[in-house]
Amino acid sequence: MGYGYDYYGGFAPYVSVAERRKRAARKLEQLRKKGHAPRPVEIEGRAIVTTFWGKAWCSHLESFADFANRLPRGRTYVRNGSVIDLQIAKGEVRALVSGSEIYEATVRVAQLPAARWARARKESSGRIGSVVELLAGKLSGGVMEVLCHREKGLFPSAREISMTCSCPDGVWLCKHLAAVLYGVGARLDHAPDLLFTLRGVDGADLVADAGKAGGIAATSTTGGALGDERLAEIFGIDLEAKPPRPARLASPARAKVRPTGSSKRAKGRKKKRRGAPTRREVP
């Protein structure tokens, strides 16, 4: 049997992934009997996040120097299904993480300041067409840069985040909390509206402001979705996957029109005149 280091100075028995899953299953069954509906984080494949909002969340966290060195410890945990329950509410994320034991992890996020939300709404006004566009990330680059701005956007700064975990690890960001933070990104892949819930604001306000400004009709033709390359520039890091660029359609003005009817005959006459001599020589 292997052993893992216990931060109280001793050593705790190593628990295999299979055993952790058994313990997690028992814990979840207990919760269900008590009327609690657990929501585990389930990752398919190697990519923890695959859509715009999930990538933006993880990129934002990884851009903080204090987080960058400790977040990787949570990737394996979230990939192997150790986050067995994750609930996102206003200003708070509560989770259960399966390790040597079942640990309770809590991430608290300050509510988005009213002035910051008002500014984001004002700068986005007239450039958001629908809630569907908003949640899909299919917005103009200008709008997304406002919403994803490190200091002025929706994402919390490091000082707006506080975390606790019931594990014996004495560091402020243990692997269980790191797994929870990545788990939030994975959850935003499927329910991006939870970011607005977490920050205590209503994303529909952005669309309502666009309607008042009369900008809904023009939104879909200005900008397009903010791609991974631009996202990487905003947060100053490299993203793993680069989506293929859509093929460019030929402009109607450049389309070739084949001459028909009289226009063909006229073109033929022009060629004939061009090749004929200007004066016949009489022998």
C-alpha positions in Angstrom: 0.0 0.0 0.0 1.3 3.4 -0.9 1.1 6.5 1.3 0.4 10.2 0.6 1.8 13.0 2.6 -0.5 14.5 5.3 0.1 18.2 5.9 -0.2 17.8 9.6 3.2 16.1 9.5 2.2 12.4 9.3 1.2 10.2 6.4 -2.2 9.2 5.2 -2.9 5.9 3.3 -3.1 6.3 -0.4 -6.6 5.8 -1.8 -6.9 4.5 -5.4 -9.2 6.2 -8.0 -11.4 3.1 -8.0 -11.8 3.2 -4.2 -12.5 6.9 -4.3 -15.2 6.3 -6.8 -16.8 3.7 -4.5 -16.8 6.1 -1.6 -18.2 8.8 -3.8 -21.0 6.6 -5.0 -21.9 5.8 -1.4 -21.8 9.5 -0.4 -24.0 10.5 -3.3 -26.5 7.8 -2.5 -26.7 9.1 1.1 -27.3 12.6 -0.3 -30.1 11.5 -2.6 -31.9 9.7 0.3 -31.8 13.1 2.2 -33.4 14.8 -0.8 -30.3 16.5 -2.2 -29.8 16.3 -6.0 -26.0 16.1 -6.5 -24.6 17.5 -9.7 -21.2 15.9 -10.5 -18.7 17.4 -12.9 -18.3 14.9 -15.8 -15.5 15.5 -18.3 -15.5 13.7 -21.6 -12.1 13.3 -23.2 -9.0 15.2 -22.3 -10.3 18.7 -22.7 -11.8 20.1 -19.5 -13.5 23.0 -21.3 -14.5 23.2 -24.9 -16.8 26.3 -25.4 -16.2 30.0 -25.2 -17.4 30.7 -21.7 -15.7 27.7 -20.1 -12.4 28.6 -21.8 -12.7 32.2 -20.9 -13.2 31.3 -17.2 -10.2 29.0 -17.0 -8.0 31.3 -19.0 -8.9 34.1 -16.6 -7.9 32.1 -13.6 -4.7 30.8 -15.2 -3.7 34.4 -15.9 -3.2 35.1 -12.2 0.4 34.3 -11.1 -0.8 33.2 -7.6 -3.2 30.7 -9.2 -1.1 29.4 -12.1 1.3 27.3 -10.1 -1.4 25.5 -8.1 -4.3 25.1 -10.5 -2.6 22.2 -12.5 -2.9 20.1 -9.3 -6.7 20.1 -9.8 -6.8 19.1 -13.5 -6.3 15.4 -12.8 -8.9 15.4 -10.1 -11.6 17.1 -12.2 -10.8 14.8 -15.2 -11.2 11.6 -13.2 -14.6 12.6 -11.8 -13.4 13.5 -8.3 -15.8 16.5 -8.1 -18.9 14.5 -7.3 -21.1 17.5 -6.6 -20.9 21.1 -7.6 -23.6 23.7 -7.0 -23.4 27.3 -8.2 -25.5 30.0 -6.5 -25.3 33.8 -6.1 -21.8 34.6 -4.8 -20.9 31.0 -3.9 -19.8 27.6 -5.3 -20.3 24.6 -3.0 -18.7 21.3 -3.9 -17.9 17.8 -2.7 -14.5 16.4 -3.8 -13.5 12.8 -3.4 -9.9 12.4 -2.2 -8.6 10.3 0.7 -12.0 11.3 2.2 -15.0 13.2 0.9 -14.1 16.9 1.4 -16.3 19.9 1.4 -15.0 22.8 -0.7 -16.4 26.3 -0.9 -15.5 29.1 -3.3 -17.0 32.5 -2.5 -17.1 35.2 -5.1 -17.9 38.9 -4.4 -20.9 40.3 -6.1 -20.2 42.3 -9.2 -20.0 46.0 -8.2 -23.1 47.9 -9.5 -20.9 50.6 -11.1 -18.9 48.0 -13.0 -22.0 46.2 -14.2 -23.5 49.5 -15.3 -20.3 50.4 -17.2 -20.3 47.0 -18.9 -23.9 47.4 -19.9 -23.3 50.8 -21.3 -20.2 49.8 -23.3 -22.1 46.8 -24.7 -25.3 48.7 -25.5 -26.6 48.3 -29.0 -24.2 45.4 -29.9 -25.9 42.3 -28.4 -28.7 40.7 -30.5 -30.2 38.0 -28.3 -29.7 36.0 -25.2 -28.8 33.0 -27.4 -25.9 35.0 -29.0 -24.8 36.2 -25.5 -24.6 32.7 -24.0 -23.1 31.2 -27.1 -20.3 33.8 -27.2 -21.3 34.7 -30.7 -20.8 38.4 -30.2 -18.6 41.1 -31.6 -15.0 41.2 -30.4 -15.7 44.6 -28.8 -18.5 43.3 -26.6 -16.6 40.2 -25.5 -13.6 42.2 -24.6 -15.8 44.3 -22.4 -17.3 41.3 -20.7 -14.0 39.4 -20.4 -11.8 42.4 -19.3 -9.6 41.3 -16.5 -10.5 44.3 -14.3 -13.7 45.7 -15.7 -15.5 42.6 -16.9 -17.6 39.8 -15.4 -14.8 37.6 -14.1 -13.7 38.1 -10.5 -10.2 39.3 -9.6 -8.1 37.2 -7.3 -9.0 39.4 -4.3 -12.7 38.9 -5.0 -12.3 35.1 -4.5 -12.1 33.4 -1.1 -11.9 29.6 -0.6 -12.1 27.0 2.1 -11.7 23.2 2.0 -12.2 20.6 4.8 -9.1 18.7 3.8 -5.9 18.7 6.0 -3.8 20.5 3.3 -2.6 23.7 4.9 -2.2 25.7 1.6 -4.8 28.2 0.6 -5.4 26.6 -2.8 -5.3 22.8 -2.4 -5.9 20.4 -5.3 -9.5 19.9 -4.2 -10.3 23.6 -4.6 -8.3 23.7 -7.9 -10.5 20.9 -9.2 -13.6 22.9 -8.1 -12.4 26.0 -10.0 -11.9 23.9 -13.2 -15.2 22.3 -12.5 -16.9 25.7 -12.6 -15.4 26.2 -16.1 -16.7 22.8 -17.2 -20.2 23.7 -15.8 -20.1 27.0 -17.7 -19.6 25.0 -20.9 -23.1 23.7 -20.6 -24.8 26.5 -18.5 -23.0 29.8 -19.2 -25.8 31.8 -17.6 -24.5 30.5 -14.2 -21.6 33.0 -14.5 -24.2 35.8 -14.2 -25.8 34.0 -11.3 -22.5 33.7 -9.6 -21.8 37.4 -9.9 -25.3 38.4 -8.9 -26.4 40.0 -12.1 -28.9 39.3 -14.9 -27.4 38.7 -18.4 -30.8 39.5 -19.9 -30.2 43.2 -18.9 -27.5 43.4 -21.6 -30.0 42.3 -24.3 -32.6 44.7 -23.0 -30.2 47.6 -23.2 -29.4 46.5 -26.8 -33.1 46.7 -27.7 -33.4 50.2 -26.2 -30.4 51.3 -28.2 -31.9 49.9 -31.4 -28.8 47.7 -32.1 -30.3 44.3 -32.3 -30.7 44.0 -36.1 -27.0 45.0 -36.7 -25.4 42.8 -34.1 -25.0 39.6 -36.2 -23.2 41.4 -39.0 -20.6 43.2 -36.9 -17.6 41.3 -35.5 -18.6 37.6 -35.0 -17.6 35.3 -32.2 -14.4 36.1 -30.3 -12.0 33.3 -31.3 -9.4 31.5 -29.3 -6.6 33.7 -30.7 -8.2 36.9 -29.5 -9.1 35.2 -26.2 -5.5 34.2 -25.7 -4.4 37.8 -26.4 -6.9 39.2 -23.7 -5.6 36.8 -21.0 -2.0 36.6 -22.1 -1.8 32.8 -22.4 -2.0 30.1 -25.0 -5.1 28.1 -25.5 -4.8 24.4 -26.5 -7.3 24.2 -29.4 -7.5 26.4 -32.4 -10.9 26.2 -34.2 -10.8 26.1 -38.0 -11.5 29.4 -39.7 -14.7 29.4 -41.8 -14.3 29.5 -45.6 -14.8 32.9 -47.1 -17.7 33.2 -49.5 -17.2 34.9 -52.8 -18.7 38.4 -53.1 -21.7 38.7 -55.4 -19.9 41.6 -57.1 -17.1 39.3 -58.1 -19.2 36.5 -59.5 -18.6 35.7 -63.1 -21.5 36.1 -65.5 -21.3 34.1 -68.8 -22.5 36.1 -71.8 -25.6 34.7 -73.6 -27.6 35.4 -76.7 -26.8 38.6 -78.5 -24.0 39.5 -76.1 -22.1 36.4 -77.3 -22.5 37.4 -81.0 -21.4 41.0 -80.1 -18.3 39.7 -78.4 -17.6 37.5 -81.5 -17.9 40.5 -83.8 -15.5 42.5 -81.7 -12.9 39.8 -81.9 -13.4 39.6 -85.7 -13.0 43.4 -86.2 -9.9 43.4 -84.0 -8.2 40.8 -86.2 -9.2 42.3 -89.6 -6.8 44.7 -91.5 -7.8 48.4 -91.6 -7.3 48.6 -95.4 -7.2 46.1 -98.2 -4.2 46.2 -100.5 -5.0 45.8 -104.2 -2.3 43.9 -106.1 
